[in-house]
């Protein structure tokens, strides 16, 4: 992940501690099922593409990049659970994961 450290478009710096990662994943989940779900409902949009076709202020996708995903999914059960939940629930809101 070192090449991304200087990227000015990151919502968070590169995170490495379990509490930081869990807090970031929780915030992304809250934005998707809270803010984005409410916005989508205004336009009766089923996904980010439909929303962006109708809305005056389109939303960008959110990309969660995860290094060492196998360790996080198998060893850090809380993080693995959050990543599985995101994969299951958040794609329609424009939240994508690169593992």
C-alpha positions, 0 to 999 in steps of 0.5 A: 500500500506504500504507493498510495501514501501520498495520494491526496484522494484518500478518505483515510491514511493507510490504516494498520491497527485493528481499532482504526480499521474497524472504525473506518469500516463502520463509518463507510457502512454508516455513510452507505446505509444512512446517507446514500440510502436516503439519497437513493430513496429520493430518486427511487434508485436501486444502485449508484449508476441509477442515482448518478443518472438522475441526481444533480450532484452525482456521488463517487464510488467508494473503494476500500483497498485491503492488503493482506486480506487473507489474514484479515478475513481469517485471523481478525474475525471482527474485520473479516466480518465487517468486510464480508458484510460490506461485500454483501450489502454495500455494492449497490451504494457504490462501495467496492472492495479490492482485496 
